[in-house]
Amino acid sequence: MPELVGVGHICQDHLCVVEAYPPEDGSTRITEIEFQGGGAAATATVAAARLGIDAALIGNLGADRIGDEIADELLREGVDISAVDRLEGVRSLSSYVMICPTRGTRTKFPFKDRMPPIAWSERQREVLSGAKVLHLDGTHYENAVRAAALAKDHGVTVSLDGSTRQSDNALNRRLAGMADVLITNSVYPMLVSGKGSLSEALLEMSTWGPEFVAATVGQDGVYAVLGGEVRHYPAFSVAVVDTTGAGDVFHGAFLAARLRGKGVEECIRFAQYAAGKKCGQMGGRRGIPDWATVESGLEASNAKNATPKQATPKEVTK
């Protein structure tokens, strides 16, 4: 049975490189285009698989060409999709991602999600109950809550990518409180907790139930709650081609390292290195490294012995 199971967004990214963004009603040249699988939970699951973890996805795809391409790529990556249902008359999800290297930005245009909820068949429940870790990205809120509840019933660790939010903040707090591992983007903690700084927000969320709380903040690195205080782990210096999927890769790599018995700080640095390597390639998946690449890179940089700095609210206010 898979060790790690992902539940959340599964899509195809249409990656377009542009030199500049046009004004509204204008145009600009696309200098490069590529198609890769995407979706936060799906890409995190692919990252874990490439790092040697037995991984699976639970969810839905349309019975269409895009769904075929998404499924084929997942199978090539070694991801078990036996618990992914193919639905007739439903369009698989896709997203257009405009990448502007001169500005170091990416702008996304996702297709409106009309995917039906997960049916939770016997096979889907079996795959989840036999896993060690469930990773959620929060899309399709009811799917996420149902999956988290099933995981709790079977002693499966719940990991949540804190980025997608519901308009009713009570729902966000409910899902965050179901997580054992809660790793967010830079804005989610303040918006969900109501605190004025990232440091205060992370400390607040650490009282909701998760055993580990952290936020990834791009080039600023990672801020994590350890021993009742917020600590800062600076990012690796990398030549960035595209940041699409960097956070997703961090999640998958963190969980892979955790499943292989690494300590919390080792998991953080392992995931940072993996996410940084991804940023050297276009798209969310092409640049995901394997286990040996991350380990050798960490050894070469002496990152395993890096000493984090205690963060202060002033340093991390966003």
C-alpha positions as CSV (number, residue, x, y, z in Angstrom):
1,M,0.0,0.0,0.0
2,P,1.2,3.6,-0.6
3,E,2.9,5.4,2.2
4,L,1.7,8.8,1.2
5,V,-1.7,9.7,-0.3
6,G,-2.6,13.1,-1.8
7,V,-6.1,14.5,-2.0
8,G,-6.6,17.9,-3.7
9,H,-6.1,19.7,-7.0
10,I,-5.1,17.6,-10.0
11,C,-4.7,19.5,-13.3
12,Q,-2.5,20.2,-16.3
13,D,-0.5,23.4,-16.5
14,H,0.0,25.2,-19.8
15,L,3.2,27.1,-19.1
16,C,3.9,30.2,-21.2
17,V,7.0,32.3,-21.0
18,V,6.5,36.0,-21.9
19,E,9.0,38.9,-22.0
20,A,6.4,41.3,-20.4
21,Y,2.7,41.4,-19.6
22,P,0.6,43.3,-22.1
23,P,-1.9,46.0,-21.1
24,E,-5.6,44.9,-21.1
25,D,-6.8,44.5,-24.7
26,G,-3.2,44.3,-25.8
27,S,-0.9,41.4,-26.8
28,T,2.5,40.0,-26.2
29,R,4.7,37.2,-27.7
30,I,5.0,33.9,-26.0
31,T,8.6,32.8,-26.3
32,E,8.3,29.3,-24.9
33,I,5.4,27.0,-24.1
34,E,5.3,23.7,-22.3
35,F,2.6,21.3,-20.8
36,Q,3.1,19.7,-17.4
37,G,0.9,18.1,-14.8
38,G,0.0,20.5,-12.0
39,G,-2.1,20.9,-8.9
40,A,-0.8,21.4,-5.4
41,A,-1.5,18.0,-4.0
42,A,-0.7,16.2,-7.2
43,T,2.7,17.9,-7.6
44,A,3.6,17.3,-3.9
45,T,2.7,13.6,-4.4
46,V,4.9,13.5,-7.6
47,A,7.7,15.0,-5.6
48,A,7.5,12.4,-2.9
49,A,7.4,9.6,-5.5
50,R,10.5,11.0,-7.3
51,L,12.2,11.0,-3.9
52,G,11.5,7.3,-3.5
53,I,8.2,7.2,-1.6
54,D,5.3,4.9,-2.5
55,A,2.7,7.5,-3.3
56,A,-0.9,7.6,-4.5
57,L,-3.6,10.1,-5.4
58,I,-7.3,10.0,-4.6
59,G,-9.6,12.2,-6.7
60,N,-11.4,12.7,-10.0
61,L,-10.4,13.3,-13.6
62,G,-12.5,13.7,-16.6
63,A,-12.7,11.0,-19.2
64,D,-11.1,13.3,-21.7
65,R,-7.9,14.0,-23.5
66,I,-6.5,16.2,-20.8
67,G,-7.4,13.6,-18.2
68,D,-5.5,11.0,-20.3
69,E,-2.4,13.2,-20.4
70,I,-2.5,13.9,-16.7
71,A,-3.0,10.2,-15.8
72,D,-0.2,9.1,-18.2
73,E,2.3,11.5,-16.6
74,L,1.3,10.4,-13.1
75,L,1.9,6.8,-14.0
76,R,5.3,7.6,-15.6
77,E,6.2,9.2,-12.2
78,G,5.3,6.1,-10.4
79,V,2.2,7.5,-8.7
80,D,-0.6,5.0,-8.0
81,I,-3.8,6.4,-9.5
82,S,-6.0,3.3,-8.9
83,A,-8.1,5.5,-6.6
84,V,-8.6,8.3,-9.1
85,D,-12.0,8.0,-10.8
86,R,-12.4,8.9,-14.5
87,L,-15.8,10.7,-14.9
88,E,-17.7,10.9,-18.2
89,G,-19.1,14.3,-19.2
90,V,-16.7,16.1,-16.8
91,R,-13.9,18.3,-18.1
92,S,-10.4,17.7,-16.5
93,L,-8.9,20.8,-14.9
94,S,-6.2,22.9,-16.6
95,S,-4.4,26.2,-15.8
96,Y,-2.6,28.7,-17.9
97,V,0.6,30.0,-16.2
98,M,2.3,33.1,-17.6
99,I,5.9,33.2,-16.6
100,C,7.9,36.5,-16.9
101,P,11.6,35.8,-16.2
102,T,12.6,39.4,-16.4
103,R,10.3,40.2,-13.4
104,G,10.6,36.9,-11.7
105,T,6.9,36.5,-11.6
106,R,4.2,33.9,-12.6
107,T,0.5,34.7,-13.1
108,K,-2.0,31.9,-13.1
109,F,-5.4,31.6,-14.9
110,P,-6.9,28.3,-13.7
111,F,-10.0,26.8,-15.3
112,K,-13.1,27.1,-13.1
113,D,-13.3,24.0,-11.0
114,R,-16.6,22.1,-11.6
115,M,-15.3,18.7,-10.5
116,P,-17.8,16.6,-8.5
117,P,-16.8,15.6,-5.0
118,I,-14.9,12.3,-4.4
119,A,-17.3,9.3,-4.1
120,W,-15.2,7.6,-1.4
121,S,-15.5,4.2,-2.9
122,E,-14.2,1.1,-1.1
123,R,-11.0,1.3,-3.1
124,Q,-10.5,5.0,-2.2
125,R,-11.1,4.4,1.5
126,E,-8.8,1.4,1.4
127,V,-5.9,3.4,-0.1
128,L,-6.3,6.2,2.5
129,S,-6.7,3.9,5.5
130,G,-3.5,2.0,4.6
131,A,-1.3,5.0,4.2
132,K,1.1,6.6,6.7
133,V,0.5,10.2,5.6
134,L,-2.4,12.1,4.0
135,H,-1.4,15.3,2.2
136,L,-4.2,17.8,1.5
137,D,-4.1,21.1,-0.4
138,G,-7.5,22.4,0.8
139,T,-9.2,22.7,-2.6
140,H,-12.7,21.1,-2.5
141,Y,-13.2,21.8,1.2
142,E,-15.6,18.9,1.8
143,N,-13.2,16.4,0.2
144,A,-10.4,17.7,2.4
145,V,-12.5,17.5,5.6
146,R,-13.8,14.0,4.8
147,A,-10.3,12.8,3.9
148,A,-8.9,14.2,7.1
149,A,-11.6,12.6,9.2
150,L,-11.1,9.2,7.6
151,A,-7.3,9.6,8.2
152,K,-7.8,10.4,11.8
153,D,-10.1,7.3,12.2
154,H,-7.2,5.1,11.0
155,G,-4.3,6.8,12.7
156,V,-2.9,8.4,9.4
157,T,-0.9,11.6,9.8
158,V,-2.6,14.6,8.2
159,S,-0.5,17.2,6.3
160,L,-2.2,20.4,5.1
161,D,-0.9,22.9,2.6
162,G,-2.2,26.1,4.1
163,S,-2.8,28.2,1.0
164,T,-6.4,27.8,-0.2
165,R,-8.9,29.6,2.0
166,Q,-12.7,29.6,2.4
167,S,-14.7,32.8,2.8
168,D,-16.0,31.5,6.2
169,N,-12.9,31.6,8.3
170,A,-14.4,29.2,10.8
171,L,-14.0,26.5,8.1
172,N,-10.3,27.4,7.6
173,R,-9.7,27.1,11.3
174,R,-11.5,23.8,11.4
175,L,-9.4,22.2,8.7
176,A,-6.2,23.7,10.0
177,G,-7.0,22.2,13.4
178,M,-7.3,18.7,11.9
179,A,-3.7,18.8,10.6
180,D,-0.8,17.2,12.3
181,V,1.7,18.9,9.9
182,L,0.6,22.4,8.8
183,I,2.8,24.2,6.3
184,T,1.5,27.4,4.8
185,N,2.3,30.2,2.4
186,S,3.3,33.6,3.7
187,V,-0.2,35.2,4.0
188,Y,-2.4,32.3,5.2
189,P,-1.3,32.4,8.8
190,M,-2.3,36.1,9.4
191,L,-5.5,35.9,7.4
192,V,-6.7,32.8,9.2
193,S,-5.5,33.6,12.7
194,G,-6.1,37.4,12.6
195,K,-2.7,38.1,14.1
196,G,-0.6,41.0,12.8
197,S,2.7,39.3,12.1
198,L,3.8,35.9,10.7
199,S,5.6,35.0,13.9
200,E,2.5,35.7,16.1
201,A,0.3,33.9,13.6
202,L,2.4,30.8,13.5
203,L,2.6,30.6,17.3
204,E,-1.2,31.0,17.5
205,M,-1.8,28.2,14.9
206,S,0.6,25.9,16.8
207,T,-2.0,26.0,19.7
208,W,-4.8,24.6,17.4
209,G,-3.6,21.0,17.4
210,P,-0.8,20.6,14.8
211,E,2.4,19.1,16.0
212,F,4.4,21.1,13.4
213,V,3.6,24.5,12.0
214,A,5.7,26.4,9.4
215,A,5.4,28.9,6.6
216,T,7.4,29.0,3.3
217,V,8.2,32.6,2.3
218,G,10.0,32.2,-1.1
219,Q,13.4,33.8,-1.1
220,D,13.0,34.7,2.6
221,G,13.2,31.0,3.4
222,V,11.1,29.1,6.0
223,Y,9.8,30.2,9.4
224,A,8.9,27.3,11.7
225,V,7.7,26.8,15.3
226,L,10.1,24.7,17.3
227,G,10.3,24.5,21.0
228,G,7.7,27.2,21.4
229,E,9.5,29.8,19.4
230,V,9.6,30.8,15.7
231,R,12.9,30.0,14.0
232,H,14.1,31.2,10.6
233,Y,15.7,28.9,8.0
234,P,17.2,31.1,5.2
235,A,16.6,29.9,1.6
236,F,19.4,28.4,-0.5
237,S,20.8,30.7,-3.1
238,V,19.6,29.5,-6.5
239,A,19.3,30.8,-10.1
240,V,15.5,31.0,-10.5
241,V,13.9,30.1,-13.8
242,D,10.4,29.6,-12.6
243,T,8.9,29.3,-9.1
244,T,5.7,27.4,-10.2
245,G,5.2,24.4,-7.9
246,A,8.1,25.3,-5.5
247,G,5.9,25.2,-2.4
248,D,4.3,21.9,-3.6
249,V,7.7,20.3,-4.0
250,F,8.6,21.6,-0.5
251,H,5.6,19.8,0.9
252,G,6.4,16.5,-0.9
253,A,10.0,16.6,0.0
254,F,9.4,17.5,3.7
255,L,7.0,14.5,4.0
256,A,9.4,12.2,2.1
257,A,12.2,13.1,4.6
258,R,9.9,12.7,7.5
259,L,8.8,9.2,6.3
260,R,12.4,8.2,6.1
261,G,13.1,9.2,9.7
262,K,14.8,12.5,9.4
263,G,14.5,15.1,12.2
264,V,12.4,18.2,11.8
265,E,15.2,20.5,11.0
266,E,16.7,18.0,8.6
267,C,13.3,17.8,6.9
268,I,13.1,21.5,6.5
269,R,16.6,21.8,4.9
270,F,16.0,18.8,2.8
271,A,12.7,20.3,1.5
272,Q,14.3,23.7,0.9
273,Y,17.0,22.2,-1.2
274,A,14.6,20.1,-3.2
275,A,12.3,23.1,-3.8
276,G,15.3,25.3,-4.8
277,K,16.4,22.7,-7.3
278,K,13.0,22.7,-8.8
279,C,13.1,26.5,-9.4
280,G,16.0,25.9,-11.8
281,Q,13.6,24.4,-14.4
282,M,10.4,25.5,-16.0
283,G,7.2,24.2,-14.5
284,G,6.3,22.5,-11.3
285,R,7.7,19.1,-12.0
286,R,10.6,18.9,-14.5
287,G,13.1,20.2,-12.0
288,I,12.1,17.9,-9.0
289,P,15.3,16.2,-7.9
290,D,15.7,12.6,-6.7
291,W,16.9,11.6,-3.2
292,A,20.5,11.2,-4.1
293,T,20.7,14.7,-5.7
294,V,19.3,16.3,-2.6
295,E,21.5,14.4,-0.2
296,S,24.7,15.2,-2.2
297,G,23.7,18.8,-2.6
298,L,23.1,19.2,1.1
299,E,26.4,17.5,1.9
300,A,28.3,19.8,-0.5
301,S,26.7,22.9,1.0
302,N,27.1,21.8,4.6
303,A,23.4,22.7,5.0
304,K,22.8,19.8,7.4
305,N,24.8,21.7,10.0
306,A,23.2,25.1,9.4
307,T,22.1,26.9,12.6
308,P,18.7,28.6,12.3
309,K,18.2,32.1,13.7
310,Q,15.3,32.8,16.1
311,A,12.8,35.0,14.4
312,T,11.2,38.1,15.9
313,P,7.8,39.5,15.0
314,K,9.3,42.5,13.4
315,E,11.5,40.4,11.0
316,V,8.6,38.4,9.7
317,T,5.7,40.9,9.5
318,K,4.1,40.7,6.1
